Each structure stands twice: as C-alpha cells, then as structure tokens.
Amino acid sequence: MRWLAVPALILATGAATTTPAWSGPETIPGVANAARARQNWILSCQGCHRADATGTPQTTPTMAGFVGKFLHVPGGREYLVRVPGVATAALSDADLAEVVNWSLVRFDPANIPAGFAPYTPAEVGRLRLKPLRAEAATVRAGMVASFGAGDKQQK
Ligand code: HEC
C-alpha cells in the first residue's frame, strides 16, 4: 500500500485568536513581559496571597478588588512597595516593579486611579531601601481607616 504524502503545512485561515486566561488588557503599562510577571507572582507572591490574590485568612489580606485603594491615599503608593513581602522579595528592581504593576491591573483594575503612572525600577529600588517591618500592620490599618468617603471611585 502506498502512503500518500500529505502536505504537512496546514495554513491557518483567519486571524490567529489567542484565548487569554483573563479578559484584561493585552498590554499593561509598566509590564514588559506579562508572562514573566505572572511567573514571578507564582514564585514570590502567591504562596501568601494565593493565585487569585484573595489572600489567606488571618495572615494575608486580600489584594483582589482592594489593593488599588491604597493609591488614593497619602503614602499609599510608597506603602505598596515598602510592605515587607514586596520590599524584601528576591527579585530585581525591574522584575519587582513589573510584578507590582502587573498585580495591580490583574487583581484590582477598578481601583487604579486615572492617570496612575506605573512604578519604575528606579522608584521601586529607592522605596525598597526603606522596608516596613513590624510597623507594617499599623501603617496599613491607618491607611485602610482613611479609605471611605474619598473612595467613591470604586464601582
Ligand atoms: C510571607 C508572605 C507574603 C509574601 C511572600 C508576599 N506577601 Fe504581600 N503581603 C503579605 C502580608 C501579611 C501583607 C499585609 C501587610 C503586612 O502586614 O505585611 C501583604 C501586603 C501586600 C501589599 C499591600 C496591600 C495590603 O493590603 O496591605 C501588596 C501590594 C503586596 N503584599 C504584594 C506582594 C507581592 C507583589 C509579593 C511578591 C513579590 C508579595 N506581596 C509577597 C504577605 C506576603
């Protein structure tokens, strides 16, 4: 029996459609490589924060639908990088800036202020030199208490 040589090349017709795991934007400001950012989240962050950033009861607060609120209050932008889990992560300044920018858009797009400028590696490098330690919980509580009246941007 003779085997027919079938052309191996099958031309894809139509547009190449990708199916992202989420429906957010394809490109995120301040994120050069979203796949790398996600990988760094998995390796360095989700052990405490969980894959969907809903956190761990009693130990790690939820970031999902919440973390962007810090960007509306004084000191919040700095806090998000000075918090111990971020400041002391075993990531370069560039990778850390990228994963923070990625996590904001990935987990709390609704609360990101209009005109938010993504963190740069230089800014992250400067902020992480002053990590919060035991006082992180107190600083956090003060900021969370100030959310509220001024926080009408959340839908
Ligand atoms: C060892 C557990 C742990 C790891 C690992 C960790 N975090 Fe956290 N993270 C926390 C806890 C706990 C808080 C609450 C503040 C505090 O008490 O430190 C927090 C707070 C935060 C906050 C501020 C939001 C808030 O509600 O306070 C951000 C942003 C954040 N983490 C991002 C990250 C990112 C990004 C990574 C990975 C680079 C990471 N974290 C790794 C435990 C962790």
Residues whose N, C-alpha, C, O or C-beta is under 5 A from the ligand:
A	BS01	HEC	S44 C45 C48 T59 T60 P61 T62 V67 L80 V83 P84 G85 V86 A89 V99 V100 A136 A137 R140
